[in-house]
Amino acid sequence: MSNSDLQEAMETEKGVAVVTGASSGIGKIYADRLAARGYDLMLVARRGDRLQAVADELKQNYEIRVETVIADLGDPDDLQRLAERIGNDENVTMLVNNAGIAVAAPTVRTSSEDIERLISINNTALARLSLAVLPGFAARNHGTLINIGSVQSFYSRSASTTYSGTKAFVMLFTSGLQQEFAATGVRIQLVLPAGTATEIWELAGVDPKIMNPSMIMSAEDCVDAALAGLDLGEAVTLPSLEDEQLWAEFDALREKMFHAMQTNVPASRYSIAR
Ligand SMILES: NC(=O)c1ccc[n+]([C@@H]2O[C@H](COP(=O)([O-])OP(=O)(O)OC[C@H]3O[C@@H](n4cnc5c(N)ncnc54)[C@H](OP(=O)(O)O)[C@@H]3O)[C@@H](O)[C@H]2O)c1
């Protein structure tokens, strides 16, 4: 086998990684790092010019195939088309559900259109695309799903109430999927980044000048840590959490609470005379 044949065989072996929201920020870095790992790519976002620029650069830097798909994940027709497309493509071996939006406002100051947009992109699209690829992954007993949640998956802030709610959905939805597919060869990773330097903040209406740089990670560090977590076999990766025992304790407490509530007797503090 010549070097180029060997290279092509290695690339084909990895298959295609679909990255949503690859036109900027965390998704753009995932595209780069997965290209470096030899994946062919399907890059999804609305801004076709940005996607094309990312694709051109990656094709120049790596010997891979890159396809761009212009889709608005908040549009039911676009979402349906993409779900069918990736669900029917046996070459798809990885999906990074990264596309997301934020609105930095208390719910009383968030329009109902914004609430619906947050839920449709952060939740409906993520769930639909997850469910599009998982049957194929399960049938082939191979494939990786990466869902991007947030530190706000487990901590709600009044400055971003609905965003936190959508990210809580990502955490619990992904956690349930991990249990459903635990006995298979399908890998499902939940990534929970904290503040990361991307466009999302300004788009959400936050003035970058008020942000403390010591609390904001680069998108490169965030993705490199997340992929290191994937390589370590982690189900949940918190790129900026130094003390991993904190997550273990949090997780154990959730479980303890769940089991402690499985009784048909009201708690004694609620006992009422009948
Ligand atoms: N940055 C942070 O501090 C942080 C922290 C925790 C979690 N996260 C999560 O990380 C993920 C990536 O965000 P980011 O920080 O990298 O923000 P970003 O730079 O704004 O990137 C968001 C990406 O999502 C795409 N997108 C947005 N709306 C879309 C739609 N309707 N249809 C298709 N694609 C859409 C955008 O592309 P187009 O505009 O071209 O469509 C863009 O590529 C999100 O899920 C976010 O919630 C971010």
Ligand as a Chemical Component Dictionary entry (heavy atoms), coordinates in Angstrom:
data_LIG
# 
_chem_comp.id                   LIG 
_chem_comp.type                 NON-POLYMER 
_chem_comp.pdbx_formal_charge   0 
_chem_comp.three_letter_code    LIG 
# 
loop_
_chem_comp_atom.comp_id 
_chem_comp_atom.atom_id 
_chem_comp_atom.alt_atom_id 
_chem_comp_atom.type_symbol 
_chem_comp_atom.charge 
_chem_comp_atom.model_Cartn_x 
_chem_comp_atom.model_Cartn_y 
_chem_comp_atom.model_Cartn_z 
_chem_comp_atom.pdbx_ordinal 
LIG N1  N1  N 0  -18.980 29.893 25.474 1  
LIG C1  C1  C 0  -19.334 29.494 26.683 2  
LIG O1  O1  O 0  -19.052 30.150 27.707 3  
LIG C2  C2  C 0  -20.062 28.175 26.843 4  
LIG C3  C3  C 0  -20.115 27.590 28.126 5  
LIG C4  C4  C 0  -20.816 26.396 28.283 6  
LIG C5  C5  C 0  -21.413 25.809 27.198 7  
LIG N2  N2  N 1  -21.355 26.399 25.969 8  
LIG C6  C6  C 0  -22.036 25.734 24.857 9  
LIG O2  O2  O 0  -21.116 25.493 23.812 10 
LIG C7  C7  C 0  -21.825 25.375 22.580 11 
LIG C8  C8  C 0  -21.120 26.183 21.510 12 
LIG O3  O3  O 0  -21.230 27.553 21.819 13 
LIG P1  P1  P 0  -20.047 28.598 21.606 14 
LIG O4  O4  O 0  -19.715 29.135 22.936 15 
LIG O5  O5  O -1 -18.971 28.023 20.780 16 
LIG O6  O6  O 0  -20.848 29.765 20.853 17 
LIG P2  P2  P 0  -20.730 30.376 19.394 18 
LIG O7  O7  O 0  -19.336 30.760 19.078 19 
LIG O8  O8  O 0  -21.791 31.428 19.341 20 
LIG O9  O9  O 0  -21.132 29.156 18.461 21 
LIG C9  C9  C 0  -22.459 28.709 18.339 22 
LIG C10 C10 C 0  -22.559 27.883 17.086 23 
LIG O10 O10 O 0  -23.905 27.412 16.984 24 
LIG C11 C11 C 0  -24.396 27.709 15.690 25 
LIG N3  N3  N 0  -25.818 27.963 15.719 26 
LIG C12 C12 C 0  -26.481 28.878 16.477 27 
LIG N4  N4  N 0  -27.783 28.889 16.158 28 
LIG C13 C13 C 0  -27.936 27.955 15.174 29 
LIG C14 C14 C 0  -29.057 27.512 14.418 30 
LIG N5  N5  N 0  -30.278 28.049 14.576 31 
LIG N6  N6  N 0  -28.867 26.549 13.487 32 
LIG C15 C15 C 0  -27.629 26.042 13.279 33 
LIG N7  N7  N 0  -26.544 26.414 13.972 34 
LIG C16 C16 C 0  -26.696 27.373 14.903 35 
LIG C17 C17 C 0  -23.628 28.961 15.256 36 
LIG O11 O11 O 0  -23.550 29.021 13.839 37 
LIG P3  P3  P 0  -24.379 29.997 12.902 38 
LIG O12 O12 O 0  -24.590 31.272 13.661 39 
LIG O13 O13 O 0  -23.507 30.153 11.703 40 
LIG O14 O14 O 0  -25.639 29.267 12.612 41 
LIG C18 C18 C 0  -22.260 28.687 15.834 42 
LIG O15 O15 O 0  -21.499 27.908 14.962 43 
LIG C19 C19 C 0  -23.264 25.829 22.869 44 
LIG O16 O16 O 0  -24.098 24.692 23.024 45 
LIG C20 C20 C 0  -23.130 26.558 24.199 46 
LIG O17 O17 O 0  -24.342 26.547 24.931 47 
LIG C21 C21 C 0  -20.683 27.558 25.763 48 
# 
loop_
_chem_comp_bond.comp_id 
_chem_comp_bond.atom_id_1 
_chem_comp_bond.atom_id_2 
_chem_comp_bond.value_order 
_chem_comp_bond.pdbx_ordinal 
LIG N1  C1  SING 1  
LIG C1  O1  DOUB 2  
LIG C1  C2  SING 3  
LIG C2  C3  SING 4  
LIG C2  C21 DOUB 5  
LIG C3  C4  DOUB 6  
LIG C4  C5  SING 7  
LIG C5  N2  DOUB 8  
LIG N2  C6  SING 9  
LIG N2  C21 SING 10 
LIG C6  O2  SING 11 
LIG C6  C20 SING 12 
LIG O2  C7  SING 13 
LIG C7  C8  SING 14 
LIG C7  C19 SING 15 
LIG C8  O3  SING 16 
LIG O3  P1  SING 17 
LIG P1  O4  DOUB 18 
LIG P1  O5  SING 19 
LIG P1  O6  SING 20 
LIG O6  P2  SING 21 
LIG P2  O7  DOUB 22 
LIG P2  O8  SING 23 
LIG P2  O9  SING 24 
LIG O9  C9  SING 25 
LIG C9  C10 SING 26 
LIG C10 O10 SING 27 
LIG C10 C18 SING 28 
LIG O10 C11 SING 29 
LIG C11 N3  SING 30 
LIG C11 C17 SING 31 
LIG N3  C12 SING 32 
LIG N3  C16 SING 33 
LIG C12 N4  DOUB 34 
LIG N4  C13 SING 35 
LIG C13 C14 SING 36 
LIG C13 C16 DOUB 37 
LIG C14 N5  SING 38 
LIG C14 N6  DOUB 39 
LIG N6  C15 SING 40 
LIG C15 N7  DOUB 41 
LIG N7  C16 SING 42 
LIG C17 O11 SING 43 
LIG C17 C18 SING 44 
LIG O11 P3  SING 45 
LIG P3  O12 DOUB 46 
LIG P3  O13 SING 47 
LIG P3  O14 SING 48 
LIG C18 O15 SING 49 
LIG C19 O16 SING 50 
LIG C19 C20 SING 51 
LIG C20 O17 SING 52 
# 
